[in-house]
Amino acid sequence: MNSCDLLIFGCGYLGRCVADRYLARGAAVSVVTRSEVKARELAGLGIAPVVADLLQPPTLRLLPRARSILYCVGYDRESSCTKRDLYVQGLRNVLSATRGLADGFVYISSTSVYGQDDGSWVDEASPTEPITEGGEICRDAEHLFADPALAPKTWTILRLAGLYGPGRLIARVEGLKASSPVGGNPEAWLNLIHRDDAVTICERTLDGLVPSATFLVCDDRPITRQEYYRTLALRIGAPEPIFSESVPTRQGTTGWNKRCSSQRIKQQYQVEWRYPTIDVGLPSALE
């Protein structure tokens, strides 16, 4: 059976950058993809592709052994499957197929598992009672790691805040320049993490796994939606943002959201963010 240093499920915005980071180290990286076209593209970059479908267990029988596995699968809204099918059943299939194939498993989850909507602070000890469908799906996926018949020997869950970085702000920039109304409560809190810092913490956890650990990952300062969009508008020379609660948001809530703390993971891995706030991170994200 083939082997690699890192096996990645989900080579999108985050996974691709983690793959690049490991390739630069001289590591052997394999990536699972459903697309033959994507497989050829990855092979040309020095990444060993594995063509498989997470919802078709027979296609997962030829996975390579790996020192570590990173699972950061994102949902394609044009997919024929449901988000629950992909996030819960797909993960269940992968956990079953990879038992004994890797030393450690890092799963990328989301801060949407927290349902607090009153502006309160949350950390790893806070209750996870999500109020959105996406949050419920992420929580149910996390619960698979509590099943001894499925859980890897060593696993870590990373609950990531909203990712931003290069190439990720195009739609927001265009909307602000066009004076399109921004949805949601302008006083609600946003919790963010720059892509490069997310890549770094993925690398740290993959290299130094803490058994059966769950961490919250966000930058050092939650920011209100109003401050965020004003800062972005000022940076790109756009008009003052206009807010309208009649415009739907992906989160589907109109409360104050929550404020997230990532002190535990920073202390565990002795890491400081390269982009601790959007004031530092936005210039990089807009390059």
C-alpha positions in Angstrom: 0.0 0.0 0.0 1.2 3.5 -0.8 2.1 5.9 2.0 2.5 9.7 2.4 3.2 12.2 5.1 -0.1 14.0 4.8 -3.5 12.9 3.4 -6.0 15.7 2.8 -9.7 15.5 2.3 -10.9 18.8 0.8 -8.3 20.7 -1.1 -10.1 24.0 -1.3 -9.2 27.4 0.1 -7.6 26.1 3.2 -6.6 22.6 2.2 -4.7 23.7 -0.8 -2.6 26.1 1.2 -1.8 23.4 3.8 -0.7 21.1 1.0 1.6 23.9 -0.4 3.1 24.4 3.1 3.9 20.7 3.4 5.2 20.4 -0.2 7.6 23.3 0.6 8.9 21.2 3.5 9.6 18.3 1.2 6.7 16.2 2.5 4.8 13.7 0.5 1.2 14.9 0.2 -1.9 13.1 -1.1 -5.3 14.6 -1.8 -8.7 13.0 -2.2 -10.8 14.5 -5.0 -13.9 13.4 -6.9 -12.7 15.1 -10.1 -10.4 13.5 -12.7 -9.6 17.0 -14.0 -8.7 18.2 -10.5 -6.6 15.0 -10.0 -4.5 15.8 -13.1 -4.0 19.4 -11.9 -2.9 18.2 -8.5 -0.5 15.7 -10.0 1.1 18.4 -12.0 1.8 20.3 -8.7 3.6 17.3 -7.2 0.5 16.2 -5.1 -0.5 12.5 -5.3 -4.2 12.5 -6.2 -6.7 9.8 -5.0 -9.9 9.9 -7.0 -12.7 8.9 -4.6 -16.2 9.9 -3.5 -16.8 10.3 0.3 -20.4 9.1 -0.2 -19.3 6.0 -2.0 -17.4 3.8 0.5 -16.1 1.3 -2.1 -14.1 4.2 -3.7 -12.3 4.8 -0.4 -10.6 1.3 -0.3 -7.4 2.4 -1.9 -6.5 5.3 0.4 -2.8 5.5 1.2 -1.3 5.2 4.7 -0.5 8.6 6.1 1.3 10.0 9.1 -1.5 12.5 9.5 -4.9 13.2 7.9 -6.4 16.7 7.5 -10.2 16.7 6.9 -11.4 20.2 5.7 -14.2 19.3 3.3 -16.4 22.2 2.1 -19.9 22.0 0.7 -20.4 22.8 -2.9 -23.8 24.4 -3.2 -24.2 23.0 -6.7 -23.8 19.4 -5.4 -26.6 16.9 -5.7 -26.1 15.7 -2.1 -27.3 17.5 1.0 -24.9 19.3 3.4 -25.8 16.8 6.1 -25.0 13.8 3.8 -21.6 15.2 3.0 -20.6 16.5 6.4 -22.0 13.7 8.6 -22.3 10.6 6.4 -19.2 11.5 4.4 -17.1 11.9 7.5 -18.5 8.7 8.9 -17.4 6.9 5.8 -13.9 8.4 5.9 -13.4 7.6 9.6 -14.4 4.0 8.9 -12.1 3.8 5.9 -9.1 5.3 7.5 -9.0 3.4 10.8 -5.5 2.2 11.3 -4.2 4.2 8.2 -2.9 7.2 10.1 -1.3 8.3 13.3 -3.5 11.3 13.7 -6.6 13.0 12.3 -7.4 16.7 12.3 -11.0 17.7 11.6 -11.9 21.3 10.6 -15.2 22.3 12.2 -16.8 25.7 12.7 -17.7 28.2 15.4 -21.3 27.8 14.2 -21.6 24.9 16.7 -22.0 27.7 19.3 -25.6 29.0 19.4 -24.9 32.0 21.7 -26.5 35.1 20.2 -26.2 37.7 22.9 -22.7 38.9 22.4 -21.3 36.8 25.2 -17.8 35.3 25.1 -17.4 31.6 24.3 -14.5 29.2 24.5 -14.0 25.4 24.4 -15.9 25.0 27.7 -19.0 26.8 26.4 -22.1 24.7 25.6 -22.6 23.9 21.9 -26.3 24.4 21.2 -26.4 25.7 17.6 -29.4 27.7 16.4 -28.7 27.3 12.6 -29.0 24.2 10.5 -25.3 24.4 9.5 -24.3 24.6 13.1 -26.4 21.5 14.0 -24.7 19.6 11.1 -21.2 20.6 12.3 -22.0 19.6 15.9 -23.4 16.2 14.7 -20.3 15.6 12.7 -18.1 16.4 15.7 -20.1 13.9 17.7 -18.8 11.1 15.5 -15.5 11.4 17.3 -17.2 10.3 20.5 -18.0 6.9 18.9 -15.2 4.5 19.9 -16.0 2.4 16.8 -15.2 5.3 14.5 -12.8 7.7 16.3 -9.1 7.6 15.3 -6.6 6.8 18.0 -5.5 10.4 18.0 -7.7 13.2 16.8 -8.1 17.0 17.1 -11.1 19.2 16.2 -10.4 22.7 15.1 -13.5 25.0 15.3 -12.5 27.7 12.9 -14.0 31.2 12.8 -14.7 32.9 9.5 -11.8 32.5 7.1 -10.6 35.5 5.2 -7.5 36.2 3.0 -6.3 36.7 -0.5 -9.0 36.0 -3.1 -11.7 35.7 -0.4 -13.1 39.2 -0.3 -13.9 39.8 -4.0 -17.7 39.7 -3.6 -17.7 41.9 -0.6 -15.4 44.5 -2.3 -17.6 44.6 -5.4 -20.7 44.9 -3.2 -19.3 47.8 -1.2 -18.1 49.6 -4.3 -21.6 49.3 -5.8 -23.2 50.5 -2.5 -25.2 47.3 -2.2 -26.9 47.0 1.2 -25.2 44.8 3.7 -27.4 42.3 5.5 -27.7 41.5 9.2 -27.3 43.5 12.4 -24.5 46.0 12.1 -23.8 45.6 15.9 -23.4 41.8 15.7 -20.0 40.4 16.4 -17.8 38.8 13.7 -15.1 36.3 14.6 -12.4 35.9 11.9 -9.1 34.1 11.3 -6.7 35.0 8.5 -6.1 32.0 6.1 -2.3 32.1 6.7 -2.8 31.8 10.5 -5.3 29.0 9.9 -2.7 27.2 7.8 -0.1 27.6 10.5 -2.3 26.2 13.2 -3.3 23.3 11.0 0.4 22.6 10.5 1.1 22.8 14.3 -1.7 20.5 15.2 -0.8 18.0 12.5 2.8 17.9 13.6 2.0 17.8 17.4 -1.4 16.2 17.9 -3.0 16.5 21.3 -5.1 13.3 21.8 -8.8 13.8 21.8 -8.6 17.6 21.8 -11.0 20.3 20.6 -9.8 23.9 20.0 -11.5 27.1 19.0 -9.5 29.1 16.4 -10.0 32.8 15.8 -7.9 36.0 15.8 -7.3 38.2 18.8 -10.2 40.7 18.5 -13.8 40.1 17.6 -15.2 43.0 15.6 -18.6 44.3 14.9 -20.0 43.9 11.4 -20.2 47.7 11.2 -16.6 48.2 12.1 -15.5 45.4 9.7 -17.3 46.8 6.7 -16.4 50.4 7.4 -12.7 49.4 7.7 -12.9 47.4 4.5 -14.7 50.2 2.7 -12.1 52.7 3.8 -9.3 50.4 2.7 -10.7 50.1 -0.9 -12.0 53.6 -1.2 -15.7 52.6 -1.3 -18.6 54.6 0.1 -19.8 54.2 3.7 -21.5 50.8 3.9 -25.3 50.7 4.1 -26.9 48.1 6.4 -30.3 46.6 6.0 -31.7 43.8 8.2 -34.1 43.0 5.3 -31.2 41.6 3.3 -30.7 37.9 4.2 -27.4 36.7 5.6 -25.9 33.2 5.4 -26.1 32.9 9.2 -29.8 33.7 9.1 -29.8 35.4 12.5 -30.3 39.1 13.5 -29.0 39.0 17.1 -25.6 39.9 18.4 -23.8 36.6 17.7 -21.0 35.7 20.1 -17.3 36.6 20.8 -14.8 33.8 20.5 -11.6 33.3 22.4 -8.7 31.1 21.1 -6.4 31.5 24.1 -6.4 27.8 24.8 -4.9 26.7 21.4 -2.4 29.6 21.4 -1.1 28.5 24.8 -1.1 24.9 23.9 1.1 25.4 20.8 2.9 28.6 21.9 1.8 30.4 18.8 1.1 34.1 18.1 -0.9 35.1 15.1 0.8 36.8 12.2 -2.5 38.7 11.6 -4.0 39.2 15.1 -6.6 41.7 13.9 -8.2 42.7 10.6 -6.3 46.0 10.8 -3.1 43.9 10.2 -4.8 41.2 8.1 -6.9 43.2 5.6 -3.9 44.6 3.6 -2.7 41.1 3.0 -6.2 39.8 2.1 -6.7 42.6 -0.5 -3.4 41.9 -2.3 
